[in-house]
Amino acid sequence: MSDKPQNPLIRKLPQHLANQIAAGEVVQRPESVVKELVENAIDAGAEHVTINISKAGKTLIQIIDDGEGMTEEDAVMALERHATSKISSLEDLESIMTFGFRGEALPSIASVSRLELRTRTADQDLATLLRIEGGELEEPGRSEGPVGTSISVKNLFYNTPARRQFLKSNATEYRHITDTVQRFVLSYPHIRITLISDGSTVYDAQPAELKARVSYLFGERVADSLIDVQEETDLITITGFLGRPNFAKKSRGEQFLFVNGRQVVSRLLNHAVVSAYENMLDQGAFPMYILFLNIDPKQVDVNVHPSKLEVKFSNERNLYTIVNAVVRQSLYHYDLTPSIEFREQKQDPDLTRESPDFSRVRLSTPEESGSRPEAKYDSYDSLRRGMPDRPASGGSRMDAQQIDDLFRSLNLDASAEGSSSAAEPEQKTIILPSERPVSDTQFLWQLHNKYIFTPIKSGLMIIDQHVAHERILYEKGLAALQDAAPFSQQLLFEHGTRVSPGDFALLGEIRSELEQLGFVLRLEAPNFVTVEAVPQDVRPGMEESILEEMIEQYKEYQSAGTTDRRHNVAASYGCRAAIKAGDKLAAQEMQTLIDQLFATTNPYVCPHGRPILIKLSLEELDRRFGRSG
């Protein structure tokens, strides 16, 4: 047996390595650095916080505040792990009202960047200057500087290249930063917050009332439409605003929840808010809300995750009930009847007729061969007759001009017929293809303005009209992106809108793809977009909303991890420009939709995997009805 001592297998990690490991949870991207440092500035009592970034924070993040500053001793100690001025006992941990308390953010940031800290208190003549590279502190120095703290973070993840390569594009990282700054602008309206990106001022939010901040971020139209929320109970105080149902969007991007001034993510409370809207929202729509919950800090656990976004509540059931009831009461306190009456008036056929649309002038009409991919399936008519599938050799039933006229606007006369027939429930109306006599047994009909039913040789086929049109537009979009031959409709009156800084950057990133689809855009600082022309398939009335909806859809695809830019643009366009569930279609429109669907490369699923059609066989029908033959 050897007496030679063995090296221990378990040993304590060096401090700089421990900090880099901890940084994996605290510092995930440039936005994480901005969030942590701005929170420190607010905790220091700042009245003005300036955020200066370069290359979406990848090369520089500088946070300047006019807070109370630090002495040299405190500044050096702040760079040590688990060093904090916020708590000193377990009792303090149970009643936290500040952002920071873990003492992890600053040393974690310093371990994966080149950091410079300049700070000065009111009773000091010179500021303390500290430089840290990769977690190694240089000798402290002195410099001129105002009261407060300035922290510069350069070359984030320079010493962890594996982390740096997983950062997204500048536009994506920039959008994350602007979203976070936006939350601070809302949650602290008494603090001036300035965001500068690559030398250009993005935000300069002056101290103001909360509603003025909402107007600054989202526009006066949104601010004027908000519903006030004000309720105080023994357990909680709730203040803020709710968006009206008609301002709901297809994404959750404008839902803000703050607990004791801290931005949090809570599926429980989000469900409490959204469920209070009940049937006021369209399917897939999400309401805007900005809610502030003030609650006894002993009833909230913010020490769940280093990011401090997740919280737990000691009495979740009661809290859910109160929030749901307060939102419900606030909604019903306001008279939302006008929007309901407006929908009822649309049942009158005379009111559904629109004046001729002169808002735009057509520039060009594509040849059919250039507007759809190579057909791999025969026309629907041959399938319905039971003929074998074969490559389509001819064109569509209608020429390109007729197809375009159909799908640019829905047939209003058919809507009027649907309204009149609804008043006579004993009569069952079946919409027949216009090109066939009424006596023909082959026909199409629409169920609840959502599904198209039609018999085929083997039984019955049911088609989802929205996803069918989505597939058609998706493949048209891909063809346009590949051929670089856009077909635009010039607008007689341009549409201008202001977007968020993140969305403005995203538009700049995908502008070439949008223009290949047929959009003609003019991007003007600050964050103003003018739409001069739109693709031919955009229906009248959608010119203003289509671009905004496409941006939201594109961001959803990005969040889901889909990185193919062309696919994301074409799929976003197909989803948002397609006819919707609830749109009344005339017989000819249904026939054309089906013909175009079976001319696509894959008529069975939409771009994100939803089924387009299902078949119900005669055998299955016989089995259901107990027929033996």
C-alpha positions in Angstrom: 0.0 0.0 0.0 1.4 3.3 -1.0 1.8 6.1 1.5 2.1 8.7 -1.2 -0.5 11.5 -0.6 -3.1 11.9 -3.3 -4.3 15.2 -4.6 -7.9 16.0 -3.4 -10.6 15.5 -5.9 -12.9 18.2 -4.5 -11.6 21.7 -4.3 -13.0 25.2 -4.1 -13.3 27.1 -7.4 -11.3 30.3 -7.9 -13.4 33.4 -7.4 -13.3 34.6 -11.0 -14.4 31.2 -12.2 -17.3 31.1 -9.7 -18.3 34.5 -10.9 -18.4 33.4 -14.5 -20.5 30.4 -13.6 -22.9 32.7 -11.7 -23.0 35.1 -14.7 -24.7 32.3 -16.7 -27.9 32.9 -14.7 -27.7 36.6 -14.1 -26.2 37.8 -17.4 -27.9 36.1 -20.3 -27.7 38.9 -22.9 -27.0 42.7 -23.1 -30.5 43.3 -21.9 -29.7 41.6 -18.6 -26.9 44.0 -18.0 -29.1 47.0 -18.7 -31.8 45.7 -16.4 -29.5 45.0 -13.4 -27.6 48.3 -13.7 -30.7 50.4 -14.1 -32.2 48.7 -11.0 -29.1 49.6 -9.1 -29.4 53.2 -10.2 -33.1 53.4 -9.1 -32.1 51.8 -5.7 -29.5 54.5 -5.3 -32.2 57.2 -5.5 -31.5 58.5 -9.0 -33.7 61.1 -10.6 -32.2 60.8 -14.0 -30.9 57.6 -15.6 -29.1 57.6 -18.9 -28.6 54.3 -20.8 -26.0 54.5 -23.7 -25.5 51.5 -25.9 -23.5 50.6 -28.9 -24.1 47.8 -31.3 -27.2 46.6 -29.3 -25.1 46.5 -26.2 -22.5 44.0 -27.6 -19.7 46.5 -27.6 -20.8 49.1 -25.0 -23.4 49.5 -22.3 -23.1 52.6 -20.1 -25.5 53.5 -17.3 -25.1 56.9 -15.8 -27.2 58.0 -12.8 -27.3 61.0 -10.4 -28.0 58.9 -7.3 -26.1 59.0 -4.0 -22.9 57.4 -5.3 -20.5 55.3 -3.4 -17.3 55.7 -1.5 -14.1 53.9 -2.6 -14.5 51.3 0.1 -18.1 50.6 -0.9 -17.3 50.5 -4.6 -14.6 47.9 -4.1 -16.9 45.9 -1.9 -19.7 46.0 -4.4 -17.6 44.0 -6.8 -17.4 41.1 -4.3 -20.0 38.3 -4.6 -22.9 38.4 -2.1 -21.9 41.9 -1.0 -25.0 44.2 -0.7 -26.3 47.2 1.1 -29.9 46.1 0.8 -30.2 43.5 3.5 -28.3 42.4 6.6 -30.6 39.8 8.2 -33.3 37.2 7.5 -35.9 39.7 8.6 -34.7 42.1 5.8 -35.0 39.3 3.3 -38.6 38.7 4.2 -39.6 42.4 3.6 -37.6 43.4 0.5 -38.7 46.6 -1.3 -35.5 47.2 -3.3 -34.6 45.7 -6.6 -31.2 44.3 -5.6 -30.4 42.2 -2.6 -28.5 39.1 -3.8 -25.1 40.9 -4.4 -24.5 38.9 -7.6 -25.1 41.2 -10.5 -22.1 43.5 -10.5 -19.4 40.8 -9.9 -21.1 38.6 -12.5 -21.1 41.4 -15.1 -17.5 42.3 -14.3 -16.4 38.7 -14.8 -17.5 38.5 -18.5 -16.6 42.0 -19.7 -14.3 45.0 -19.4 -15.9 47.1 -16.8 -15.2 50.7 -15.7 -16.9 52.2 -12.6 -16.8 55.9 -11.7 -18.7 57.0 -8.6 -18.8 60.0 -6.3 -20.8 60.9 -3.2 -21.9 64.4 -2.4 -19.2 64.9 0.3 -16.3 63.9 -2.0 -14.3 66.2 -4.2 -13.2 63.6 -6.7 -14.8 60.4 -8.0 -13.5 56.9 -7.4 -12.4 55.1 -10.6 -12.2 51.3 -10.8 -11.3 49.2 -13.8 -12.0 45.5 -13.9 -11.1 43.2 -16.8 -12.4 39.6 -16.7 -13.0 39.9 -12.9 -9.5 41.2 -12.1 -9.5 44.6 -10.3 -6.8 47.1 -11.1 -5.5 49.6 -8.6 -8.3 52.1 -7.7 -7.8 55.7 -9.0 -9.4 59.1 -8.9 -11.0 61.3 -11.5 -13.3 64.2 -12.1 -17.0 63.3 -12.1 -20.4 64.4 -10.9 -22.3 63.0 -7.9 -23.7 59.6 -8.8 -22.4 56.6 -10.6 -21.3 55.7 -14.1 -20.7 52.1 -15.1 -19.4 51.2 -18.6 -19.5 47.6 -19.7 -17.4 47.0 -22.8 -17.1 43.9 -25.0 -19.6 41.7 -23.2 -18.6 38.0 -23.2 -15.3 38.8 -24.7 -13.7 36.1 -22.6 -16.5 33.5 -23.0 -16.8 33.2 -26.8 -19.2 30.4 -26.6 -21.7 32.7 -24.8 -21.1 35.5 -27.3 -21.8 33.4 -30.4 -25.2 32.6 -29.0 -26.3 36.2 -29.0 -28.9 37.0 -31.6 -28.8 39.7 -34.3 -28.4 43.3 -33.3 -32.0 44.1 -34.1 -33.2 41.3 -31.8 -30.9 42.2 -28.9 -31.8 45.9 -29.4 -35.5 45.1 -29.1 -34.9 43.2 -25.9 -33.2 46.3 -24.5 -35.9 48.7 -25.6 -38.6 46.5 -24.1 -36.9 46.5 -20.8 -36.3 50.3 -20.8 -40.0 50.7 -21.7 -41.0 48.8 -18.5 -38.8 51.2 -16.5 -40.4 54.2 -18.2 -43.8 52.9 -17.2 -43.0 51.8 -13.6 -41.1 54.9 -12.6 -42.8 57.9 -14.2 -41.2 60.3 -11.7 -37.7 59.4 -13.0 -36.3 60.9 -16.2 -35.0 58.0 -18.3 -32.9 58.5 -21.5 -31.9 55.8 -23.9 -29.2 56.5 -26.5 -28.3 53.9 -29.2 -25.3 54.4 -31.4 -25.4 58.2 -30.8 -29.2 58.6 -31.5 -31.7 59.4 -28.8 -34.4 56.7 -28.7 -36.2 57.7 -25.5 -36.0 60.8 -23.4 -38.9 60.4 -21.0 -39.3 63.4 -18.8 -41.0 63.0 -15.3 -44.7 62.9 -15.8 -48.0 61.3 -14.8 -48.3 57.6 -15.7 -50.9 58.4 -18.4 -48.6 60.9 -20.0 -45.9 58.2 -20.1 -48.3 55.8 -21.8 -49.1 58.4 -24.4 -45.3 59.0 -24.9 -44.7 55.3 -25.5 -47.9 54.2 -27.3 -49.5 57.3 -28.7 -52.4 59.5 -27.6 -55.0 57.3 -29.3 -54.1 54.3 -27.1 -53.8 56.5 -23.9 -57.2 58.1 -24.4 -58.8 54.7 -24.8 -57.5 53.2 -21.5 -59.8 52.3 -18.6 -58.7 53.4 -15.2 -58.2 50.8 -12.4 -58.2 51.9 -8.8 -59.0 49.6 -5.9 -57.8 49.1 -2.4 -58.4 46.1 -0.2 -57.0 44.8 3.1 -54.7 42.5 1.1 -53.7 44.5 -1.9 -53.9 47.9 -3.7 -54.4 47.7 -7.5 -53.9 50.7 -9.8 -53.2 51.2 -13.5 -55.0 50.9 -16.8 -56.8 48.3 -18.9 -57.0 48.3 -22.6 -60.4 48.3 -24.3 -61.3 45.0 -26.0 -61.2 46.6 -29.5 -57.5 47.5 -28.9 -56.5 43.9 -28.2 -53.7 42.5 -30.3 -52.5 39.1 -31.5 -49.5 39.1 -29.1 -48.9 39.7 -25.4 -46.3 42.4 -26.0 -48.2 45.1 -24.2 -49.1 43.4 -21.0 -47.2 44.9 -18.0 -47.5 43.7 -14.4 -45.6 45.3 -11.5 -45.6 44.1 -7.9 -44.3 46.6 -5.4 -42.7 48.5 -8.3 -40.9 45.4 -9.7 -41.7 44.0 -13.2 -42.8 40.4 -12.7 -44.0 37.5 -14.8 -46.9 35.6 -13.3 -49.1 33.2 -15.2 -51.5 33.1 -12.3 -52.2 36.9 -12.3 -52.1 37.1 -16.1 -54.9 34.5 -16.3 -56.8 36.4 -13.6 -56.7 39.6 -15.8 -57.4 38.0 -19.2 -60.2 35.7 -18.0 -62.0 38.8 -16.7 -62.5 39.9 -20.3 -64.5 36.7 -20.9 -66.2 36.9 -24.3 -65.2 40.4 -25.1 -62.1 39.4 -27.1 -61.7 37.7 -30.4 -60.1 34.3 -30.5 -56.3 34.6 -30.2 -56.4 38.3 -29.1 -54.7 39.6 -26.0 -55.7 42.7 -24.1 -53.3 45.5 -23.1 -52.9 46.2 -19.4 -50.6 48.1 -17.2 -51.3 47.1 -13.6 -49.5 48.0 -10.4 -50.0 45.7 -7.4 -48.9 47.0 -4.0 -48.9 44.2 -1.4 -47.2 43.6 2.0 -43.7 42.4 1.0 -43.9 39.7 3.6 -46.6 38.1 1.4 -44.3 38.0 -1.6 -41.2 35.9 -2.3 -39.0 37.6 -4.8 -36.0 35.3 -4.1 -37.1 32.6 -6.6 -34.6 33.1 -9.4 -31.5 35.3 -9.8 -33.3 37.3 -12.6 -36.0 38.2 -9.9 -38.7 38.2 -12.6 -40.6 35.3 -11.0 -42.4 35.7 -7.7 -44.5 33.6 -5.4 -47.4 34.7 -3.2 -48.4 33.3 0.1 -52.1 33.5 -0.6 -52.4 32.9 -4.3 -56.1 31.9 -4.4 -57.4 35.1 -2.7 -55.1 37.2 -4.8 -56.3 35.7 -8.0 -59.9 36.2 -6.9 -59.4 39.9 -6.0 -57.5 40.7 -9.2 -60.1 39.0 -11.4 -62.9 40.8 -9.6 -61.3 44.2 -9.8 -60.6 43.9 -13.5 -64.1 42.6 -14.2 -65.6 45.5 -12.3 -63.4 48.1 -14.0 -64.4 46.7 -17.4 -68.1 46.7 -16.7 -68.0 50.1 -15.1 -67.4 51.5 -18.6 -70.0 51.5 -21.3 -68.7 49.1 -23.9 -72.0 48.8 -25.6 -71.2 51.0 -28.7 -68.9 48.4 -30.1 -71.5 45.7 -29.6 -74.2 47.9 -31.3 -71.8 48.5 -34.2 -71.5 44.8 -34.8 -75.3 44.3 -34.7 -75.8 47.1 -37.2 -73.5 45.2 -39.7 -76.3 42.6 -40.0 -78.3 45.2 -42.0 -77.6 44.5 -45.7 -77.9 48.1 -46.6 -75.3 49.1 -44.0 -72.8 46.5 -45.2 -72.5 47.9 -48.7 -69.3 50.0 -49.0 -68.6 52.8 -51.3 -66.1 52.2 -54.1 -62.6 52.1 -52.8 -60.4 54.9 -54.3 -57.7 54.7 -51.6 -55.2 53.1 -54.0 -54.4 52.6 -57.6 -53.2 49.3 -59.0 -49.7 49.5 -60.5 -49.5 46.0 -61.9 -51.2 42.6 -62.0 -49.0 39.5 -62.0 -49.2 36.8 -64.5 -50.7 33.7 -62.9 -47.6 31.6 -63.6 -45.5 34.1 -61.6 -47.8 34.4 -58.6 -48.1 30.8 -57.5 -45.7 27.8 -57.3 -45.6 24.9 -59.7 -48.7 22.9 -59.3 -48.3 19.4 -58.0 -52.0 18.6 -57.6 -54.8 18.7 -60.0 -57.6 21.2 -59.6 -60.1 20.5 -56.9 -62.8 19.8 -59.5 -61.1 16.7 -60.7 -60.7 15.4 -57.2 -64.4 16.0 -56.5 -65.4 14.0 -59.5 -63.2 11.1 -58.4 -60.6 11.4 -61.2 -57.0 10.3 -60.4 -54.6 13.0 -59.3 -52.2 14.3 -62.0 -50.1 17.4 -62.5 -52.3 20.3 -63.5 -51.7 21.2 -67.1 -54.0 24.2 -67.5 -54.6 27.4 -65.7 -57.1 28.3 -63.0 -60.8 28.6 -63.7 -60.4 32.3 -63.5 -57.8 34.7 -64.8 -55.5 36.6 -62.5 -57.6 39.8 -62.5 -60.7 37.9 -61.4 -58.9 36.1 -58.6 -57.3 39.3 -57.4 -60.7 41.1 -57.4 -62.2 38.2 -55.3 -59.7 38.2 -52.6 -59.0 41.9 -52.2 -62.5 42.2 -50.8 -65.2 39.9 -49.7 -68.5 39.6 -51.6 -70.8 42.0 -49.8 -73.9 40.8 -51.6 -73.3 37.3 -50.3 -73.1 38.8 -46.8 -76.5 40.4 -47.3 -78.0 37.1 -48.4 -76.6 35.4 -45.4 -78.1 38.1 -43.1 -81.6 37.7 -44.7 -81.5 33.9 -44.6 -80.5 34.0 -40.9 -83.9 35.6 -40.2 -85.6 32.5 -41.6 -84.2 29.5 -39.7 -86.6 27.0 -41.2 -85.0 27.5 -44.6 -81.6 25.9 -45.1 -79.5 27.8 -47.6 -76.9 25.9 -49.6 -74.4 28.0 -51.7 -73.9 26.5 -55.1 -71.0 27.2 -57.4 -72.0 29.9 -59.8 -70.7 27.9 -62.8 -73.0 24.9 -62.2 -76.7 24.6 -62.4 -78.7 24.4 -59.2 -79.8 20.9 -60.1 -76.2 19.7 -60.1 -75.6 17.5 -57.0 -72.0 18.7 -56.6 -71.9 21.9 -54.5 -70.1 23.8 -51.8 -71.3 25.4 -48.7 -69.8 27.4 -45.8 -70.4 26.5 -42.1 -70.4 29.4 -39.6 -68.3 31.4 -42.1 -65.3 29.3 -41.1 -65.3 25.9 -42.8 -66.0 24.9 -46.4 -67.9 21.6 -46.9 -68.0 19.8 -50.1 -68.7 16.2 -51.2 -65.9 14.2 -52.9 -66.1 10.7 -54.4 -65.0 9.0 -51.2 -67.2 11.0 -48.8 -67.0 14.6 -47.5 -64.1 17.1 -47.4 -63.9 19.9 -44.8 -61.6 22.8 -45.4 -60.5 25.5 -42.9 -60.8 28.7 -45.0 -58.2 30.7 -43.1 -55.4 28.3 -43.1 -56.1 27.3 -46.7 -55.7 31.0 -47.8 -52.7 31.2 -45.4 -51.0 28.4 -47.3 -51.7 30.0 -50.6 -50.3 33.4 -49.6 -47.3 31.8 -47.9 -46.2 30.1 -51.1 -46.9 33.2 -53.1 -44.7 35.1 -50.7 -41.9 32.6 -51.0 -42.1 32.8 -54.8 -41.9 36.6 -54.6 -38.9 36.4 -52.3 -37.2 33.9 -54.6 -37.9 35.7 -57.8 -37.5 39.2 -56.5 -40.4 40.3 -58.6 -42.8 42.2 -56.3 -46.3 43.2 -57.3 -47.4 46.3 -55.4 -50.5 48.4 -55.2 -49.7 52.0 -54.8 -51.7 53.8 -52.1 -53.4 57.0 -53.2 -53.0 58.2 -49.6 -49.9 57.1 -47.7 -50.3 55.6 -44.2 -47.9 56.7 -41.5 -47.5 55.2 -38.0 -45.1 55.4 -35.1 -43.7 52.1 -33.9 -41.6 51.1 -30.9 -37.8 51.4 -31.3 -37.5 47.6 -31.3 -40.0 47.2 -34.0 -38.4 50.0 -36.0 -35.0 48.2 -35.8 -36.7 45.0 -36.8 -38.3 46.6 -39.9 -34.9 47.9 -40.9 -33.6 44.3 -40.7 -36.3 42.7 -42.8 -37.0 45.7 -45.0 -35.6 44.1 -48.2 -37.8 41.0 -47.7 -40.9 43.2 -47.2 -40.2 45.1 -50.3 -39.8 41.9 -52.3 -43.3 41.0 -51.1 -44.6 44.2 -52.4 -44.4 46.7 -49.5 -42.9 50.1 -50.2 -41.8 51.6 -46.9 -40.2 54.8 -45.9 -38.4 54.7 -42.5 -37.9 58.0 -40.8 -36.4 58.8 -37.4 -37.6 58.7 -34.7 -39.4 55.4 -35.2 -41.8 56.6 -37.9 -42.9 54.3 -40.8 -44.7 55.4 -43.9 -46.4 52.8 -46.1 -46.5 53.9 -49.7 -47.6 50.6 -51.3 -48.7 47.2 -50.2 -48.8 43.7 -51.8 -51.7 43.0 -54.1 -53.4 40.5 -51.7 -53.8 43.0 -48.9 -57.5 43.8 -48.7 -58.9 47.3 -48.4 -58.9 48.5 -44.9 -55.9 46.4 -43.8 -53.2 48.8 -45.1 -52.5 50.3 -41.6 -52.8 47.1 -39.6 -51.2 44.5 -41.8 -47.6 45.7 -41.2 -48.1 45.9 -37.4 -49.7 42.4 -37.3 -46.9 41.0 -39.4 -44.2 42.4 -37.1 -46.0 40.8 -34.1 -46.2 37.5 -35.9 -42.6 37.6 -37.0 -41.5 38.2 -33.4 -43.5 35.1 -32.3 -41.7 33.0 -34.9 -38.4 34.3 -33.7 -39.3 33.6 -30.1 -40.2 30.0 -31.1 -36.7 29.6 -32.4 -37.4 29.8 -36.1 -34.4 31.5 -37.7 -35.1 31.3 -41.4 -35.8 35.0 -42.2 -37.6 34.3 -45.5 -39.8 31.7 -44.0 -40.7 33.9 -41.1 -41.6 36.9 -43.4 -43.6 34.8 -45.8 -45.4 32.9 -43.0 -46.1 36.2 -41.2 -47.6 37.7 -44.3 -49.7 34.6 -45.1 -51.1 34.4 -41.5 -52.0 38.1 -41.2 -53.2 38.8 -44.8 -55.3 35.7 -45.2 -59.1 35.8 -44.9 -60.3 35.2 -41.4 -62.7 32.8 -39.7 -66.0 34.6 -39.8 -65.5 36.1 -43.2 -68.4 35.4 -45.5 -67.4 33.9 -48.8 -69.4 33.7 -52.0 -69.6 30.4 -53.9 -67.1 31.7 -56.6 -64.7 32.8 -53.9 -64.8 29.3 -52.2 -64.3 27.6 -55.6 -61.3 29.8 -56.4 -59.8 29.3 -52.9 -60.0 25.5 -53.3 -58.5 25.7 -56.8 -55.6 27.8 -55.6 -55.1 25.5 -52.6 -54.7 22.4 -54.7 -52.2 24.3 -56.9 -49.8 24.6 -53.9 -47.0 22.3 -53.1 -48.6 21.1 -49.9 -52.3 21.6 -49.5 -52.6 19.6 -46.3 -51.0 21.8 -43.6 -50.4 25.5 -43.1 -46.8 26.9 -42.7 -46.8 26.3 -38.9 -48.3 22.8 -39.0 -52.1 23.2 -38.6 -54.2 20.9 -40.8 -55.9 22.6 -43.7 -58.4 19.9 -44.6 -59.9 16.7 -43.3 -61.8 13.9 -45.1 -64.8 12.1 -43.7 -65.2 8.8 -45.6 -68.5 7.2 -46.6 -67.5 4.1 -44.6 -67.1 6.2 -41.5 -70.5 7.9 -42.1 -72.1 4.5 -42.7 -70.6 3.2 -39.4 -71.8 6.2 -37.5 -75.4 5.7 -38.8 -75.3 1.9 -38.3 -75.6 1.1 -42.0 -74.3 -2.3 -43.0 -74.0 -1.6 -46.7 
